[in-house]
Amino acid sequence: MQNKKLKWKSDFEKSVIIENFVNRGWIKSQEKEEESTDWNVYWATVWNVRNIFNPKNGFRLNDQQIINHFPNHYELTRKDFMVKNLKRFKREQDKEVLETFNFDFLPTTYIFPGEYSLFVEEFHRNPNQTWIVKPAARSQGKGIFLLRKIQQLKKISGTTVTSNMTQLNLASKENYVVSRYIDNPLLIGGKKFDLRMYVLVTNYKPLKVWIYNKGFGRFCNEQYTTDVAEIENMFVHLTNVAIQQYSDKYSQKHGGKYSIDALKLYVESAYGTDALQRMMDDIHNIMLTSLKSVQAVIQNDKHCFEMYGYDILLDSNLKPWLIEINASPSLTTTTPVDKNLKMNLINDVYNIVLPNDDFPDNEQKCNYLFIQCIEQQPTKVGGFTLLYDESLDPNNRKTQKRQSVKIWK
């Protein structure tokens, strides 16, 4: 039980959020209106965050308020924006001939409708390639399908595909991303899975990143196959729990989830310690590179933090691929183990962003007392470990090398 009676507000009824607030002795804000400002801690939807930071509202957060999203978080968490920013960042790095980051973790990807003609050229060059089509702004696997023939694009609402494949008429206002499908995933028990890993960003300028060590793998219920006859069977291809829970083979006992620790133990025993370390280093590179790609465009605000849910797929060579980054990773719990993980996750988030239930000074002020600040800042809090802290090298931020990732072991 903490000793400060902060007021909280939440747009969600998820138990792991509210129970954490109650356990800390915080008090629920009594104001009922959506526009209420009588709170210290707000776990908000992305939509309400957008409203809060809308200049037309004339509302400004005070020094005793903190919220769980940056104003334009979507620069990283909307699929098409993530791709756009990663491609831009790579061009900038290539132009400056810098070797700080490795970008070989994003499958060949096109944004529709703008890059349709480029996709057609690539489609002709690799006619037997399978592609995965995703709505840019949807979640939980909604609207996703695998593509082998160009005519399948008719599944996109309002799409007209011409016979010569040179035009795309997209009446829908929705954007899509089309990526090369990773058809050689690492399998365990013959089933495809991906990793859900949590990353906490407490500041973008300078960038400060924490990684959580208790994520999980999400498994498909059906045996993996590249058989074209199963191309529409999402129980084979998509790991989203929102989809897999409707399979006849779905288990309520484990929910298709297995701990990161168990999966790392499997990789280490099957491929060796060095292979596991390389895999983890590559995953950390994905996290740091993706965050760096939006550092210049994110509206940094000392009242904000972001807990991202990274979805990463391992292929049969243990190479990690970035699938997407979630701004509001699901906090719904399907098993007691799942609830315990997410309860601890939220608790540790607030132990970092509100140590001792207190609002820390703007981190920029640490530059005046750099040595003292470094000595006082922990590198491990609960299940979180500091992955990257740009302020550790305040005189060389633009050229800080990838070895900073080695902070995490």
N, C-alpha and C positions, 0 to 999 in steps of 0.2 A: 504493500500500500504506500503510495507516494503521499507527500505532505502538502502538495499544492492542489487546490480545488479548481482545476481548469474546466471551462465549459466546452462541451463537444457537440458537434452536429454531424449527421451522416445522411447521405441520400440512399444508403443501402441498409437493409435489415439483416445483413449477414452476421451470424453470431460471432465469428472470429473478430470482427471489428468492434461490435458493441460490447462484447464480453471483455475485450482488452481495455476499453475505456472505463467500464464499470470496475474492473479489477484494480485500476489505478486510482479509484476514488474520484474520478472526474464526474462532473455534473452535466446532465443533458440540458442543452439550451431549451428554454421554455417557449421561445418564440416560434410560432407555427408557420409564419409566412416563409415562402421560398427565398425572399429577399432579406431575411433576417440577418443582422450583422452581429448579434449578441453571442459570439462564440470565440474561443481561442483556437480550437482544433476542428478542422472540417475535412471529412473524407467524402469527397464530392464526385459526381459523375463528370465526365469530360464536357458535357453540355453546360452544366452549371458553372464550371470553371470558366468556360468561354464567356458566359454572361457576366461573371464577376469582374473579369478583366476587360469587358467592353467599355471603352472610354465614354460612351454615351450614358452609362449608368452613373458616372460621377462618383463612384465608390472607390476608396483606396484602403487597402489592408493596413492595419496599424502594426506596431512592433510586437504586439502580443497576440498575433494571429499567424497560423500556419496552415497550408492547404496542400493536398497530395498530387497536384499537377502543376507543371509550368504552363504559362498562358498558351503557347503554341507547340505543345508537346507533339502534335500530329505531324510535325516535320520528320519525326522518326517513327511514329507508331501507325501512320496511315501507309499502306503498302506501296502505293505509287510514289508518295513523297519520300519514303525511305530509299527506294531505288534511285529516284532523281538525285537525292543528296549524296548518296554513295558514289554515283557516277560522276557528279560534279567534283566531289572531293578527290576522286582518283585522277581526274584531269588536272586538277590543281597540283597534286603531288607529282604527277608525271612531268608537268611543265617546269617545276622547280627541281626536277631530278632528285627527289628525296626518296630514300629507301626505308623510311621509318615504319611504313605500314604495308602489310600484305593484304591485297584485296581479293585473293583467289578463294573466296568463300561464298560468293553470290552466283548462283547459276545464271547462265545467259537469260536475260530478262528484258521484256519489252512492255511499254505502257501503251494501252489502247485508249482512245483511237489514234493518238499522235504518232506512234511508232509502228503502225500497222504495216506500212510498205516495207519497212526494214524487217519485220517479222516474216513477211511473205518471201523475201529473198533468202532468209535463213531457212525457212521451211523447205524451199526448193533445194537448197544445198544438202539438207539432211532429211530426206523424205520419210525415213523410217523412225525418226525421233518422236518420242512421246512428250507432250507439253501439258502443263497444268495451268488452268485458267482460274483466276481468283478475282472476285469483286474487290476493288481497292479499299472500300470503307466498311466492309462487313466482317463479322467475326464468327467463331464457333463452327467454321466449315461451311457456312451458308453460301450457296451459289457456286461452289467449286466443282469443276469437272475436269477430266483428263481428255486430251485432244490428240487424235491421230490423223484426222482428215479436216481440211479447212472448212468443209461444210458444217462441221460441228459448232462453228461459231454462231450458228443460228440460235443456239441456246441462249445467247446473250439477248436480252429483251431489246427489241427494236433494231436488231442487226440484219442487214441485207448483204449477203455474200454474192458477188458477181461471178460469172463463169470463168472469167480470165484472172480472177483473184487479184485484181489491182485496186479495188476500192472497198471501203468499209463504210457503210452508212449506219451510224450509231445514233438512233433517235433517243435512246436513253441518255440521261445526264450522267450516268454512272461510269466511272473509269474502271478499267481492269488491268491487272498485270498478268502477263503470260510468260512463264518460266520453263526452262528445260526441266523435265521431270527426272529426278535422281532415281534411276531404275535399278541401281545396285546397292540398296540400303543394307547396312549391317543388320543381320537377323539374329534373334535369340529365340530358340524354340521354333524357328521357321517363320516368325512373325516380325513385321516391321514395327519400329517404334521411333519416337523422337524424344528429345530432352526438353523439359521445362525448367529453366534456371532463372533465378531472381537476381536482379541488379538494382542497387539503390544509388541514385545520384542526388547528392545534397547541394551541389553547386556546379554550375557550368563554367563560370569565369571567376577564379580558376576551376578547372574540372576536378571534381572529387567523386570517386566511384568506389562502391563497396559491392562485394559479391557474396551471395548467400550459399552456404555449403550443403544445404539440405533440400535440393530440388528433387525431381523425380522423372522417370521415363514413362511415357504414355504409349501403351501397346495397342495394336490392332487386334481384333478378335479372330480374324480369319488368317489362314496361312497365306504368306505372300506369294504372288505369282505375277509374271509378266504376260500371261495369257491374255490375248486381246478380248476373249470372251468375258473376261472379268474386269474389263476396263471401267465399267460403270459401277462396280461393286465397291462402294466406299468403305465397307468394313475391312477391305483388303488394303486400301491405299491411304485413307485419312485417319490420323491418330486422335483427332479431337474427341474428347470424352462426350461432348454434346451429340456426336454422331454415334460413337461406339456403344453408348448406353442403350441403344435400341436394338442391338444385335442379340439374337437368341443365345449367344455364347458369352454374353457379358456377365461378369461375376460381381455381385454386390459385396463380396468379401474383400477383394482387393481393388476393385474399380478399374482394373487394367493398368494400375500404377505400381511402379517399383522404384525404390529409393535410388538416388544417385550413388550413394555409397555401395549398394549392391551391384549396380551396373559397372562402377569403377573397379570393383573387386573382380567382376567377370572379365573385364578387359585386361586387367593386370595379370590374371591367372592364365588367360588364353593367349595374350600377345606380349606380355612382359612389362616390367616397370618403365623402361625407356619409352615404349610405345604409348603407355598411358600418359606419361609426362608430356610427350610431344602433342598428344591429342588435347590435353588440358591447356597447354600453351597456345595452341591454335584457337581454342575456344575463347581464351582470354583476349587474343588478338581480335577476334570478331567483335567482342564487346567494346574494346577500347576504340577500334577503328570506326565502328558505327557511331559511337558517341562523339568522337572527334569530327565526324562528317557533318554533324549538325551544331557543333559548338558555336560557330559564327552566326548562326541564324536563330537559335533558341533565345527567347526573351528571358534572360536570367533574372530571377527575382528572389530576394533573400527570404521571402515568405513561403517559398515553394520547395518541394522535393518531388522526386518521381521514383516509384518502385516499378520497374519494368519486368515483364515476363518474356524472356528470350526463348524462342522455339528453335532448336538446333537439331538437324538430322545428321547422323553419322553414316557414311557409306561403308562398303565392305573393306575399304583400305584404312578405316578409322579417320578419314578426312571429314571434318565437320563442315556443314553447309548451313548458312543462315536462312531460315524459312520465313520468320516474321518476328516483330517485336511488339508486344502488347502493352498498351498504356494502362489497361484495367484487367490484369490477369485474374482469372476466376478465383474467387475466395469461397466459392461453394465447396462444401466438404462432403465426400462420398463415403469415407470410412473413418473410424476412430484415429487411425494413423495419419490420415490426411488432415483431420481437424487439429491434431496435435502439432503437425508441421506448420500449418497456417496460423495457428494461435501464437506459436513461438516466433514466426516470421513477423507478424504485425507488432508483437511486443518488442522485438529487437529493432524494428524500424524506428519506433518512437524512442527507444533508448538512445538511438543515434541522433535523431533530429531534435529531440527534446530531452537532453540529458538532465536527470533530476527534475523533470517537468519544468525546466527553465528554458527561456528563449535566449539562445546565444547571440552575441553581437554579430553583426555582419562579418563574414569571414575575411572580407577585404581588409578589415582593421588589423588582422593578424600580421600584415606586412610590416607594421611599425614595431612589432615585438616578435619578429620571426622565430628566433631561437626559443623563446619562452613558449610560443604557441606549439612548436613542433614537439617540445618536451611534454606538453600537456595532452596532446592529441593521441588517443589510443589507436592501434592498428587492428584491433579485434574487439568486437562487441557482440556477445551472444554467438549466433551462428554466422554473423557477418565478419568478413575480413577485408581490410583495405586493399583494393586492387590497384588503385592509381590515385595519386594526389599531386596535381600540377604545382601546387604551392611549395612542394618540397624543392623545386628548382625554379624559384621566382625570376631569376635573371636569364633563364634559358628556356622559357616555356615553348617557344616555337620549334625548338629543335630537340626537345626531350625524346629520347629514344625508347624503343619498344622494351628494353630491358626493365623499365619501370614496372612492367607487368609482373616481374619476378618477385615483387613484394608478396604476392600470394603464393603459398605452397600447398 
